Every structure is written in C-alpha cells, then in structure tokens.
C-alpha cells in the first residue's frame, strides 16, 4: 500500500527533512529556497516556504528528488515523514 503524502507539511519542514538526503540551502529569494545536493551528481530544487505546501507542489518536489536519487517516491515519503 502506498503511503499518503502528509497534508500539513510546511516548506521549512521539507527543507529540514531533505537534509537527510544531503540537500543544503544554497540561496533564498523571497519566500523560495533553493536546495542543492551533490549525491548522485548535482541536483537543485526550489522549495516555497509556504505553510502548508500545496499537495501538488509537495508531490512534485518529492517526485523530482526520487528521480534524481533513483529510488521510489514511496521510499522518499516513508523516510522523510
């Protein structure tokens, strides 16, 4: 059974959680933070610091992270939340 994406995740929560995968804040412009990891090659993602994140936005970010790290989105959700 696929775990559900949590509904109450803020952008700041996600930034903190993604540090488990080596993502670090590289810059911030307004309410958006750019994260970079060098695991599996360099990868950048932008996270809005909204509270809470819209479900589609969160799902898209988690999908990008999963593709880059070559793991399933399910695994990402279980690890982070």
Protein Blocks (a to p, Z undefined) as FASTA:
>chain_A
ZZdddfkbcfklmmmmmmmnopacfbdehjaccdddfehiaadddddfbdcddfklmmmm
mmmmmmmnopafklmmmmmZZ
